[in-house]
């Protein structure tokens, strides 16, 4: 990993390159006619976002709806990945999570219209693949947290603002249809969304719906290599996998509001989002190392052969599902000198995975040869036709996980002006019930009468070989009719198995919050001081071993967090601003980490499972920023941030009182708990540089249509694991990340090409004591493009044609163990094209 000093040098060099264009021009040369600015769609969206950033009271980045619509983004993770400090984690090429300023996924809080929601995954982790970008009117990525924001925001607070009827008076409508293709496998891509609204002086209504469908093929090689020496590998386990996916995300929503005579409103809003992934897996695994060890064969590094190998097949037609459902009633009224906003929301999140997995074991292939010259794409072969291999053992397992949360949330926010400026106070009651099991993913036996052994030949399709593309299918791997197999499994009685007791999650959590904040207005800007108090009380239910039977065990935890903050916004002049912030935050343990459920062994005096005694992670930090609004729709900014994080949660083996879990423990006996613990000394430092500039501020004609927006982020982090081992970075942290977008808009045509890159990042610790076996993702890049052509001059209607191009350079994603010469997963999914039309009325 590069040092933070080297990152800063590179970032400073990029800063010089980015700042050069506007340093050549004086302030007098930056004037531009307003009519020209508003005529250009990209410029108009940039002006909205930049102006919102300028007037904000904290360090934040804003994305306008127009900007989202003019990038080829499928969901909010794609959109957020284009702002400074945000990196994307993908699953089979599709954006799913974000790492906000190089931190774990759970350090970010997400809200819709100010109503924060529990993370759909694990009670804390937001899933962005179910949030289509098109439903938003504006996204605010808050980096320095103010007192009126949730305290559970160590890295940031993302507020997604949806459309309101009063945004546009009268009747409005917008529709979009698109059709495309995934080039690897030729799968269909479909996009459809619509929004209709009406408002007058008395009331307003708005409804919207969105649906995106992707049929995708993913080629995958997952490997475990025996390491003879650096870059000298022997095959242990090699998987040839292909996935056939059908992914769909849907969203529907509505808002009905009535306007009061004093400018207030009462309203009801509903938002429902859903993501479904139907996945077929066709997998062949070769156990070369196990066979060699058993038979006493000698394996040469990189290129060689052994007389025989074990073969295993795994088939699957599985389902992944997550959803969020929100109902809110609210009012914005004036009571005396106070402006009051109050809401009551019912929020449900649901996360579910169900994967029936037939395994076919102990097939044997002879004369196994291998070439690991390119370990990302191993070449292997056997003498037999793969379709003729017989498997003497066949079993069925199921992999499953489920978590449902029900939340009641009441909020009241009040503000009034006094001699200093604006005073804000508020209160929130948040009650959450979470239940389910199997997190992260429990694999166990299946229930039902289906027999895989006799049924398999009916589903094989050896004439349908894996699509090779640039990859080698040296073994002749082929597809199976997994959907028909799943139908027969269910017809014969296959059902989900109940979760074992140690995998159950049952948590009741109540969070009470109150805050006060004072904005002190000055001629030079403002100063904000505030504090938030959050009181957390939760019960988690597990089991206690009493004799030879189990009885319910309830563990209660309470803690109170005091979270002060202060923000200085200083205007150097009308175009330049300095910001300085001090903020604090917490991150509560995920439901999987803090569950009381565990497996208990009185013989070995050990427990394995969650740790209900975990403390919340605590942080304090500083943000400092310089912003120069040097021309219309133009911005240069530099920001530095640092965070100190205590109680960092990580995998751990610790000791607890055995009497909590079993009556076999004598008073005071300490038993081993294998689960999670609190580390310390977490540190996070970063530098962000962003630039947006346009040539039409300085010239006319053809070249005036060009512009550039880009940012670079350098981050360094570390922490000490619970056992005392120093870890080189927080999970999810890349040392460097870049975004660069070149755009052209002139007349009816707009074109934008975007480049996105992030450095390697730490993903999973298999052994905190030995970094060479820990899991990392290799650096990733994407080049996307979007083209828009306005049809209004031709048709007289507000309509446009669009073409989106994603992953234009056909990138693959790679995960590795310890070092990138030892890969353990490589995925390819191809390019993606989508063309369509958009109407606005």
C-alpha positions in Angstrom: 0.0 0.0 0.0 1.3 3.5 -0.8 1.9 5.9 2.0 -0.3 8.8 2.6 2.6 11.2 2.0 3.1 9.8 -1.5 -0.7 10.0 -2.2 -0.7 13.6 -1.1 2.2 14.4 -3.5 0.3 12.9 -6.4 -2.9 14.7 -5.4 -1.0 18.0 -5.2 0.4 17.5 -8.7 -3.1 16.8 -10.0 -4.3 19.9 -8.2 -1.8 22.0 -10.2 -3.0 20.5 -13.4 -6.6 21.1 -12.6 -6.2 24.6 -11.4 -4.1 25.8 -14.4 -7.1 26.6 -16.7 -8.8 29.1 -14.5 -5.6 30.7 -13.1 -5.0 32.1 -16.6 -8.1 34.2 -16.5 -9.0 37.3 -14.5 -12.3 37.7 -12.7 -13.5 40.2 -15.3 -13.0 37.7 -18.1 -15.3 35.2 -16.4 -18.7 36.9 -17.1 -21.1 35.0 -19.3 -24.6 35.8 -20.5 -27.3 34.1 -18.4 -29.4 33.1 -21.5 -26.5 30.9 -22.8 -26.0 29.3 -19.4 -29.6 28.2 -19.0 -29.9 26.9 -22.6 -27.4 24.2 -21.9 -28.7 21.2 -20.0 -25.4 20.0 -18.4 -24.6 23.6 -17.4 -28.0 24.1 -15.9 -27.6 20.9 -13.7 -24.1 21.9 -12.7 -25.3 25.3 -11.6 -28.0 23.8 -9.4 -25.7 21.4 -7.7 -22.9 24.0 -7.3 -25.2 26.6 -5.9 -26.7 24.1 -3.4 -23.1 23.3 -2.3 -22.2 27.0 -2.0 -25.2 27.8 0.4 -24.9 24.7 2.5 -23.9 25.1 6.1 -21.5 22.1 6.1 -19.0 20.2 3.9 -21.2 18.4 1.4 -21.5 17.4 -2.2 -24.7 17.6 -4.2 -25.9 15.8 -7.2 -28.9 17.2 -9.1 -31.5 15.2 -10.9 -30.5 16.5 -14.3 -27.0 15.3 -13.7 -28.1 11.9 -12.7 -30.3 11.6 -15.8 -27.4 12.5 -18.1 -25.0 9.8 -16.8 -25.5 6.2 -17.7 -26.3 5.3 -14.1 -28.5 2.4 -13.1 -28.8 3.0 -9.4 -27.7 5.5 -6.7 -24.4 3.8 -6.0 -23.4 4.5 -9.6 -24.4 8.1 -9.2 -22.7 8.6 -5.8 -19.5 7.0 -7.1 -18.9 10.1 -9.2 -18.5 12.5 -6.3 -15.2 13.0 -4.4 -14.5 10.5 -1.6 -17.0 7.8 -2.7 -16.0 4.4 -4.1 -18.2 1.7 -5.4 -18.3 -2.0 -4.5 -19.8 -4.2 -7.2 -21.3 -7.6 -7.5 -20.8 -9.2 -10.9 -20.2 -5.8 -12.4 -23.2 -4.0 -10.9 -22.8 -1.3 -8.2 -24.2 -2.5 -4.9 -22.4 -0.7 -1.9 -20.5 2.4 -1.4 -17.3 3.1 0.7 -17.8 6.7 1.8 -14.4 8.2 2.4 -12.7 4.8 2.6 -14.7 3.4 5.4 -16.7 0.1 5.9 -20.2 0.1 4.4 -22.0 0.3 7.7 -20.4 3.7 8.5 -22.8 5.5 6.2 -26.4 6.5 7.0 -29.0 6.9 4.2 -32.3 8.8 4.4 -35.1 9.6 2.0 -36.5 13.1 2.4 -34.8 13.3 5.8 -36.3 10.0 7.1 -33.3 7.8 7.9 -33.8 4.1 7.3 -32.1 1.0 8.7 -29.6 -0.7 6.4 -31.5 -3.3 4.5 -28.6 -5.8 5.0 -27.7 -6.7 8.5 -29.7 -3.9 10.0 -26.9 -1.3 9.3 -25.7 -1.7 5.7 -27.5 0.2 2.9 -28.1 -1.7 -0.3 -28.1 0.7 -3.2 -29.0 -1.7 -5.9 -32.7 -1.4 -5.0 -32.6 2.4 -5.2 -32.9 3.5 -8.9 -31.3 6.9 -9.6 -34.3 8.2 -11.5 -36.5 8.6 -8.4 -34.4 11.4 -7.0 -34.6 15.1 -7.4 -31.4 15.7 -5.5 -28.8 13.7 -3.5 -26.9 15.4 -0.7 -23.8 13.6 0.5 -23.1 15.2 3.9 -19.5 14.8 5.0 -19.3 17.0 8.0 -22.3 16.1 10.3 -24.5 18.7 11.9 -26.6 18.2 15.0 -29.9 17.7 13.1 -28.4 14.6 11.3 -28.3 11.1 12.6 -25.4 10.4 14.9 -24.7 7.1 13.3 -22.8 8.7 10.4 -19.1 8.3 11.0 -18.2 8.7 7.3 -21.3 10.5 6.1 -25.0 11.0 5.8 -26.7 10.7 2.4 -30.1 12.3 2.1 -32.0 11.4 -1.1 -34.6 14.0 -1.9 -37.5 12.7 -4.0 -39.8 14.8 -6.2 -42.7 16.9 -4.6 -45.9 18.0 -6.4 -45.1 21.6 -5.6 -41.8 21.5 -7.5 -43.7 22.4 -10.6 -47.2 24.1 -10.7 -49.9 22.6 -12.9 -49.6 19.3 -14.7 -46.2 17.8 -15.3 -45.1 14.4 -16.7 -41.9 12.7 -17.6 -41.5 9.3 -19.3 -38.5 7.2 -20.3 -38.2 4.0 -22.2 -35.0 2.2 -23.1 -33.9 -1.1 -24.6 -30.4 -2.6 -24.8 -28.1 -5.6 -24.7 -25.3 -7.1 -22.6 -22.7 -8.1 -25.2 -21.5 -11.2 -23.2 -24.3 -13.7 -23.7 -26.6 -11.2 -25.5 -28.9 -10.6 -22.6 -31.7 -8.0 -22.8 -31.6 -4.7 -20.9 -34.8 -2.8 -20.3 -35.5 0.5 -18.7 -38.8 2.2 -18.1 -39.9 4.9 -15.7 -42.6 7.6 -15.5 -43.6 10.5 -13.2 -46.9 12.4 -13.3 -47.7 15.3 -11.0 -50.3 18.1 -10.5 -50.4 21.0 -8.1 -52.2 24.3 -7.6 -52.6 26.7 -4.7 -54.6 24.3 -2.6 -53.2 20.8 -3.1 -50.8 18.6 -5.1 -50.3 15.0 -6.1 -47.4 13.1 -7.6 -46.9 9.5 -8.5 -43.9 7.7 -10.1 -42.7 4.2 -11.0 -39.5 2.8 -12.3 -38.3 -0.6 -13.5 -34.9 -1.8 -14.8 -34.3 -5.3 -16.1 -30.9 -6.9 -16.9 -30.3 -10.3 -18.3 -26.6 -11.0 -17.7 -24.0 -13.6 -18.1 -20.9 -13.7 -15.8 -17.8 -15.7 -16.5 -16.0 -16.6 -13.3 -12.9 -18.4 -12.2 -12.4 -19.0 -8.5 -9.1 -20.5 -7.4 -7.1 -21.6 -4.4 -3.5 -22.0 -5.2 -0.8 -23.7 -3.3 2.1 -21.2 -3.0 5.5 -22.8 -3.5 7.2 -19.4 -3.6 6.5 -16.0 -4.8 4.8 -16.3 -8.2 5.3 -20.0 -8.1 1.8 -21.6 -7.8 0.3 -25.1 -7.9 -3.4 -25.8 -8.3 -5.3 -26.7 -5.1 -8.9 -26.0 -6.1 -10.0 -24.5 -9.4 -13.6 -23.5 -10.2 -14.9 -23.0 -13.7 -18.2 -21.1 -13.1 -20.7 -19.4 -15.3 -23.7 -17.4 -14.0 -26.9 -16.6 -15.9 -28.6 -13.7 -14.1 -31.9 -12.0 -14.3 -31.8 -8.8 -12.2 -34.7 -6.4 -11.7 -35.1 -3.3 -9.6 -38.5 -1.6 -9.2 -39.7 1.5 -7.4 -43.1 3.0 -6.9 -44.1 6.1 -4.9 -46.6 8.8 -4.4 -47.0 12.1 -2.5 -50.3 13.8 -1.7 -50.1 17.2 -0.1 -52.4 20.0 1.0 -51.2 23.6 1.3 -52.0 25.8 4.3 -52.8 29.5 4.2 -49.6 30.4 6.0 -47.3 28.7 3.6 -47.2 25.3 5.4 -48.4 21.9 4.2 -49.6 18.6 5.4 -48.8 15.5 3.4 -48.6 11.8 3.0 -45.9 10.0 1.1 -45.1 6.4 0.1 -42.0 4.9 -1.3 -41.4 1.2 -2.1 -38.2 -0.1 -3.7 -37.3 -3.7 -4.5 -34.4 -5.6 -6.0 -34.6 -9.2 -7.3 -31.8 -11.4 -8.6 -32.6 -14.8 -10.1 -29.3 -16.6 -10.5 -28.3 -19.8 -12.3 -24.9 -21.2 -11.5 -23.1 -23.9 -13.5 -19.9 -24.9 -11.7 -17.2 -27.5 -12.1 -14.5 -27.7 -9.4 -11.2 -29.6 -9.7 -9.5 -30.7 -6.4 -6.0 -31.2 -7.7 -4.2 -30.6 -4.4 -6.4 -33.0 -2.4 -6.0 -35.8 -4.9 -2.2 -35.2 -5.1 -1.8 -35.3 -1.3 -3.9 -38.5 -1.0 -2.0 -40.3 -3.8 1.4 -39.0 -3.1 1.8 -37.2 -6.4 4.4 -34.5 -6.9 3.1 -31.2 -8.3 5.4 -28.9 -10.3 4.9 -25.1 -10.0 3.0 -23.2 -12.7 3.0 -25.9 -15.4 2.6 -29.6 -14.8 0.4 -32.7 -14.6 -0.7 -35.4 -12.2 -2.3 -38.7 -13.0 -5.8 -37.9 -11.7 -8.0 -35.3 -9.9 -11.3 -35.1 -8.0 -14.2 -33.3 -9.7 -17.2 -31.7 -8.1 -20.3 -30.2 -9.7 -22.6 -27.6 -8.1 -25.8 -26.4 -9.6 -28.1 -23.6 -8.6 -31.2 -21.7 -9.4 -31.4 -19.2 -6.5 -33.1 -16.0 -5.5 -31.8 -12.8 -3.9 -34.2 -10.2 -2.8 -34.2 -7.0 -0.8 -36.9 -4.3 -0.4 -37.7 -1.1 1.5 -41.2 0.1 2.1 -41.9 3.6 3.7 -45.1 5.3 4.7 -44.9 8.9 6.1 -47.4 11.4 7.2 -46.1 14.9 8.0 -46.8 18.5 8.5 -44.9 21.7 8.0 -46.5 24.5 10.0 -45.8 27.7 11.9 -46.6 28.0 15.6 -45.9 31.4 16.9 -42.3 32.2 16.0 -41.4 28.6 15.4 -41.3 26.8 12.1 -42.3 23.2 12.9 -41.8 20.0 10.8 -43.1 16.8 12.2 -43.3 13.3 10.7 -44.4 9.8 11.6 -43.0 7.0 9.5 -43.5 3.3 9.3 -40.5 1.6 7.6 -40.1 -2.0 6.7 -36.9 -3.5 5.2 -36.6 -7.1 4.0 -33.5 -9.0 2.9 -33.8 -12.6 1.7 -31.6 -15.2 0.1 -32.7 -18.7 -0.9 -30.3 -21.0 -2.8 -31.0 -24.7 -3.2 -27.6 -26.3 -4.0 -27.3 -29.8 -5.5 -23.7 -31.1 -5.1 -22.3 -34.0 -7.1 -19.1 -35.3 -5.5 -16.1 -37.5 -6.1 -15.9 -37.6 -9.8 -12.5 -38.5 -11.1 -10.6 -37.2 -14.1 -7.4 -38.7 -15.4 -4.2 -37.1 -16.7 -4.9 -33.7 -15.2 -2.7 -31.1 -16.8 -2.4 -27.4 -15.8 -0.9 -24.2 -17.0 -0.9 -21.4 -14.5 1.3 -19.0 -16.4 -1.7 -16.6 -16.3 -3.1 -17.4 -12.8 -6.2 -15.2 -13.6 -7.2 -17.6 -16.4 -5.8 -21.1 -15.5 -5.8 -23.6 -18.4 -6.5 -27.2 -17.3 -7.6 -30.4 -19.0 -8.4 -34.0 -18.4 -8.6 -37.0 -20.8 -12.4 -37.6 -20.3 -15.3 -35.8 -21.9 -16.6 -33.8 -18.9 -20.2 -34.9 -19.8 -19.3 -38.5 -19.2 -18.0 -38.1 -15.7 -20.0 -40.0 -13.1 -20.4 -38.9 -9.5 -20.9 -41.6 -6.9 -22.1 -39.1 -4.2 -24.9 -36.6 -4.5 -26.3 -34.3 -1.8 -28.5 -31.3 -1.5 -27.8 -28.3 0.7 -29.5 -24.9 1.0 -27.9 -21.6 1.5 -30.2 -19.0 3.0 -30.5 -15.8 5.0 -33.4 -13.6 6.0 -33.8 -10.4 7.9 -36.9 -8.3 8.4 -36.9 -5.0 10.3 -40.0 -3.0 11.3 -39.4 0.6 12.3 -41.7 3.2 13.8 -40.1 6.7 13.6 -41.4 9.9 15.0 -39.5 13.2 14.4 -40.1 16.8 15.3 -37.8 19.6 14.1 -38.3 23.2 15.2 -36.5 26.4 14.2 -36.8 30.1 14.8 -34.7 33.2 14.3 -33.2 35.1 17.2 -30.6 37.9 17.6 -27.8 35.6 16.7 -29.3 33.8 13.7 -31.3 30.6 13.5 -31.9 28.3 16.5 -32.9 24.7 15.7 -34.0 22.0 18.2 -35.5 18.6 17.6 -36.4 15.2 18.9 -36.6 11.7 17.4 -38.1 8.4 18.6 -36.9 5.4 16.6 -38.1 1.9 17.5 -36.8 -1.1 15.5 -37.6 -4.8 15.6 -35.3 -7.1 13.7 -35.8 -10.8 13.2 -34.5 -13.6 11.0 -31.5 -15.8 10.7 -28.6 -17.0 8.6 -26.6 -13.8 8.3 -24.3 -13.7 6.5 -25.3 -16.9 4.7 -26.1 -20.2 6.5 -25.5 -23.4 4.6 -27.3 -26.5 5.9 -29.1 -29.7 4.8 -32.3 -29.5 2.7 -35.7 -30.7 3.7 -37.8 -32.6 1.2 -37.7 -35.8 -0.9 -35.9 -34.7 -4.0 -33.1 -37.1 -5.1 -30.3 -35.4 -7.2 -28.6 -38.6 -8.3 -31.3 -39.9 -10.6 -32.5 -36.6 -11.9 -29.3 -35.0 -13.1 -29.0 -36.5 -16.6 -32.4 -35.0 -17.6 -31.0 -31.5 -17.1 -27.6 -31.7 -18.7 -27.0 -29.7 -21.9 -23.4 -30.7 -23.0 -24.0 -29.2 -26.4 -24.4 -25.8 -24.8 -20.8 -25.0 -23.9 -19.8 -22.0 -21.9 -19.4 -18.9 -24.0 -15.7 -18.5 -24.3 -15.2 -15.0 -25.5 -11.6 -14.2 -24.5 -11.6 -16.9 -21.9 -10.5 -20.5 -22.3 -13.0 -23.3 -21.7 -10.3 -26.0 -22.0 -12.4 -28.5 -20.0 -15.5 -28.2 -22.2 -17.7 -27.0 -19.4 -21.4 -26.8 -20.2 -24.8 -25.5 -19.0 -27.6 -27.3 -17.2 -31.3 -26.5 -17.2 -31.2 -25.2 -13.6 -34.7 -23.7 -13.8 -36.3 -27.1 -14.7 -34.2 -28.7 -12.0 -35.6 -26.2 -9.4 -39.2 -26.8 -10.5 -38.8 -30.5 -10.0 -37.1 -30.0 -6.6 -40.0 -28.0 -5.4 -42.6 -30.3 -6.9 -41.1 -33.2 -5.0 -41.3 -31.3 -1.7 -38.0 -29.4 -1.3 -38.6 -26.7 1.3 -36.4 -24.3 3.3 -34.8 -25.7 6.4 -35.4 -23.9 9.7 -32.4 -21.9 11.0 -30.5 -23.5 13.8 -30.7 -21.6 17.1 -27.2 -20.2 16.9 -28.1 -18.5 13.6 -31.2 -16.7 14.8 -31.5 -13.0 15.0 -34.0 -11.3 17.3 -33.3 -7.8 18.3 -35.5 -5.0 19.7 -33.8 -1.6 19.6 -35.0 1.8 20.7 -33.1 5.0 19.9 -34.1 8.3 21.5 -32.4 11.4 20.1 -32.5 15.1 20.9 -30.4 18.0 19.5 -29.9 21.7 19.7 -28.1 23.9 17.2 -27.4 27.6 16.8 -26.4 29.3 13.6 -24.6 32.5 14.3 -24.8 34.8 11.3 -22.0 37.2 10.5 -21.1 39.5 7.7 -18.3 37.1 6.7 -20.5 33.9 6.8 -21.7 32.0 9.8 -20.7 29.8 12.7 -22.7 26.8 13.9 -22.5 25.1 17.2 -24.6 22.2 18.2 -24.9 18.9 20.1 -26.9 15.7 19.8 -27.7 13.1 22.4 -28.6 9.6 21.4 -29.7 7.0 23.9 -29.7 3.4 22.7 -31.5 0.5 24.4 -31.6 -2.9 22.8 -32.5 -6.5 23.7 -31.1 -9.4 21.8 -32.5 -12.9 22.3 -30.4 -16.1 22.2 -30.1 -19.3 24.1 -28.6 -20.6 27.3 -27.6 -24.2 27.9 -29.3 -25.5 31.1 -28.2 -29.0 31.7 -28.7 -30.7 28.3 -31.5 -28.4 27.1 -31.6 -24.8 25.9 -33.7 -22.0 27.4 -34.1 -18.4 26.1 -31.4 -15.9 26.9 -32.0 -12.2 26.7 -29.1 -9.7 26.9 -29.8 -6.0 27.4 -27.4 -3.2 26.4 -27.9 0.5 26.9 -25.6 3.4 26.2 -25.8 7.1 25.8 -23.8 9.0 23.2 -23.1 12.8 23.5 -22.2 14.1 20.0 -21.1 17.8 19.8 -20.2 19.5 16.6 -19.1 22.9 15.3 -18.9 24.4 11.8 -17.3 27.6 10.5 -18.2 28.9 7.0 -16.1 31.9 6.1 -16.5 33.9 2.9 -13.1 35.2 1.7 -15.1 37.1 -1.0 -18.2 36.4 -3.0 -16.5 33.6 -4.9 -14.2 32.0 -2.3 -15.2 30.1 0.8 -13.3 28.5 3.7 -15.0 25.8 5.8 -13.8 24.2 9.1 -15.8 21.5 10.9 -15.5 19.4 14.1 -18.0 16.6 14.2 -18.5 13.4 16.1 -20.4 10.1 15.4 -21.0 6.5 16.3 -21.6 3.2 14.5 -23.7 0.6 16.3 -22.9 -3.1 15.8 -24.7 -4.9 13.0 -27.4 -7.3 14.0 -25.2 -10.3 13.1 -22.3 -9.0 15.1 -24.4 -8.2 18.3 -26.8 -11.1 18.3 -27.0 -13.2 21.5 -27.5 -16.4 19.5 -24.5 -18.7 19.5 -23.4 -22.3 19.5 -22.4 -23.5 23.0 -20.0 -26.3 24.0 -19.8 -27.1 27.7 -17.1 -29.7 26.9 -14.7 -27.3 25.3 -16.0 -24.3 27.3 -16.4 -22.3 24.2 -19.1 -20.2 22.4 -19.2 -19.3 18.7 -21.6 -16.6 17.4 -22.5 -13.0 18.0 -21.2 -10.8 20.8 -24.0 -8.9 22.5 -21.5 -7.1 24.7 -19.9 -5.1 21.9 -19.5 -1.4 22.4 -20.5 1.1 19.7 -17.7 2.5 17.6 -17.0 6.1 18.4 -15.4 8.8 16.3 -14.5 12.4 16.2 -13.0 14.3 13.3 -12.1 17.5 11.5 -13.0 18.7 8.0 -11.3 21.6 6.4 -12.2 22.8 2.9 -11.5 25.6 0.4 -14.0 26.3 -2.4 -13.5 28.7 -5.3 -16.6 29.4 -7.5 -14.5 30.9 -10.2 -17.0 31.1 -13.0 -20.6 30.1 -13.8 -21.2 26.4 -13.3 -17.5 26.1 -12.3 -15.9 25.1 -9.1 -12.5 24.2 -7.6 -12.3 22.8 -4.1 -9.8 21.1 -1.8 -10.8 19.4 1.4 -8.9 17.6 4.1 -10.5 15.3 6.6 -9.4 13.2 9.5 -11.2 10.8 11.9 -10.1 9.1 15.1 -12.2 5.9 15.6 -12.3 4.0 18.8 -13.8 0.5 19.5 -13.4 -0.6 15.9 -15.5 -3.8 15.5 -13.6 -6.8 14.0 -13.5 -10.6 14.1 -12.1 -11.7 17.4 -11.6 -14.5 19.9 -12.1 -13.2 23.4 -13.3 -14.3 26.8 -16.7 -13.9 28.5 -18.4 -15.2 31.6 -19.4 -18.7 30.9 -22.3 -18.6 33.3 -24.1 -16.3 30.9 -24.4 -19.1 28.4 -24.4 -22.3 30.4 -25.1 -23.4 34.0 -22.1 -25.8 33.6 -19.8 -22.8 34.1 -18.7 -22.1 37.7 -19.1 -18.6 39.0 -16.3 -16.5 37.5 -15.3 -19.0 34.9 -14.2 -17.4 31.6 -15.1 -19.2 28.4 -13.8 -18.5 24.9 -16.1 -16.5 22.6 -15.3 -16.8 18.9 -17.1 -13.9 17.1 -16.5 -10.2 17.2 -14.7 -7.8 19.5 -13.7 -4.1 19.8 -10.4 -2.9 18.6 -9.0 0.6 19.0 -6.7 3.2 17.5 -8.6 3.6 14.3 -7.3 6.5 12.1 -8.6 7.8 8.9 -7.0 10.7 6.9 -7.9 11.9 3.5 -7.5 14.6 0.8 -10.1 15.4 -1.8 -9.6 17.7 -4.8 -12.5 18.5 -7.2 -12.7 20.7 -10.3 -15.5 21.6 -12.7 -14.7 24.0 -15.6 -16.2 24.9 -19.0 -14.7 26.6 -22.0 -17.9 28.5 -22.8 -16.9 30.8 -20.0 -13.9 31.9 -22.0 -14.7 31.5 -25.7 -17.3 31.0 -28.4 -17.8 28.7 -31.3 -17.2 24.9 -31.5 -14.7 24.6 -28.7 -16.9 26.4 -26.3 -19.1 23.2 -26.0 -16.4 21.4 -24.1 -16.1 21.0 -20.4 -14.4 18.9 -17.7 -15.3 17.7 -14.2 -13.1 15.6 -12.2 -11.9 14.7 -8.7 -9.2 12.8 -6.9 -9.2 11.3 -3.4 -6.3 10.1 -1.4 -7.0 8.2 1.8 -4.9 6.5 4.5 -6.3 4.5 7.4 -5.3 1.9 10.0 -6.6 0.3 13.2 -5.7 -2.2 15.8 -7.6 -5.4 15.8 -9.1 -6.7 19.1 -6.2 -9.1 19.5 -3.6 -6.3 19.3 -2.6 -6.8 15.6 -2.1 -3.6 13.6 -4.2 -3.7 10.5 -3.0 -1.7 7.4 -6.4 -0.2 6.5 -10.1 -0.2 7.3 -12.1 -2.6 5.2 -13.2 -0.9 2.0 -10.5 1.7 1.9 -8.6 2.4 -1.4 -5.5 4.6 -1.2 -6.5 6.5 -4.3 -9.6 7.1 -6.4 -10.2 9.2 -9.5 -13.2 10.4 -11.5 -12.9 12.3 -14.7 -15.6 13.4 -17.1 -15.2 15.2 -20.4 -18.4 16.5 -21.9 -19.6 18.4 -24.9 -22.8 20.2 -25.4 -23.7 22.4 -28.3 -27.1 22.9 -29.9 -29.2 19.8 -29.5 -26.3 17.4 -28.8 -24.7 16.5 -25.5 -22.0 13.9 -25.1 -20.3 12.8 -21.9 -17.5 10.3 -21.4 -16.7 9.3 -17.8 -13.6 7.5 -16.3 -13.8 6.0 -12.8 -10.9 4.3 -11.0 -10.2 3.1 -7.5 -7.1 1.5 -6.0 -6.8 -2.0 -4.4 -8.7 -2.3 -1.1 -8.9 -4.7 1.9 -12.0 -6.8 1.9 -11.9 -9.6 4.4 -9.5 -10.8 7.2 -9.0 -14.6 7.2 -6.2 -14.3 9.8 -5.6 -11.0 11.5 -2.1 -12.2 12.4 -1.0 -13.0 8.8 -1.7 -10.5 6.1 -0.6 -12.9 3.3 -3.9 -14.8 3.6 -6.2 -11.8 3.8 -8.5 -11.0 1.0 -8.2 -7.9 -1.2 -9.9 -6.6 -4.4 -7.7 -5.5 -7.2 -8.0 -1.9 -8.5 -11.0 -1.3 -10.7 -11.7 1.1 -13.5 -14.7 1.9 -15.7 -15.2 4.0 -18.8 -18.8 4.9 -19.5 -20.4 7.3 -22.0 -23.8 8.8 -22.6 -25.1 10.6 -25.7 -28.3 12.8 -25.7 -30.0 14.5 -28.7 -32.8 17.0 -28.2 -35.8 16.5 -30.5 -37.7 19.7 -29.5 -36.7 21.7 -32.6 -37.7 18.8 -34.9 -40.9 17.6 -33.1 -42.0 20.6 -31.1 -42.1 18.4 -28.0 -39.8 18.2 -25.1 -38.2 14.9 -26.1 -34.7 13.5 -26.5 -33.0 10.4 -27.7 -30.3 8.8 -25.5 -27.6 6.1 -25.8 -25.8 4.8 -22.7 -22.6 2.8 -23.0 -21.2 1.1 -19.9 -17.9 -0.7 -19.3 -16.8 0.3 -22.7 -13.3 -1.3 -22.3 -14.7 -4.7 -21.1 -13.1 -4.6 -17.7 -12.9 -7.7 -15.4 -12.9 -7.6 -11.6 -10.3 -9.6 -9.6 -10.0 -10.5 -5.9 -6.7 -11.9 -4.5 -5.2 -13.4 -1.4 -2.3 -11.4 0.1 -0.9 -10.2 -3.2 -2.2 -9.8 -6.7 -0.1 -12.6 -8.1 -2.3 -15.0 -6.1 -5.8 -14.4 -7.4 -8.8 -16.3 -5.9 -11.6 -14.8 -8.1 -11.8 -13.3 -11.5 -15.1 -12.1 -13.0 -16.0 -10.9 -16.5 -19.5 -9.7 -17.6 -19.0 -7.7 -20.7 -20.0 -4.3 -22.1 -23.6 -2.9 -21.9 -25.6 -0.8 -24.3 -28.9 0.9 -23.8 -30.8 3.2 -26.2 -34.1 5.0 -25.6 -36.3 8.1 -25.6 -37.3 10.5 -22.9 -40.4 12.8 -22.9 -41.2 15.7 -20.7 -44.6 17.5 -20.6 
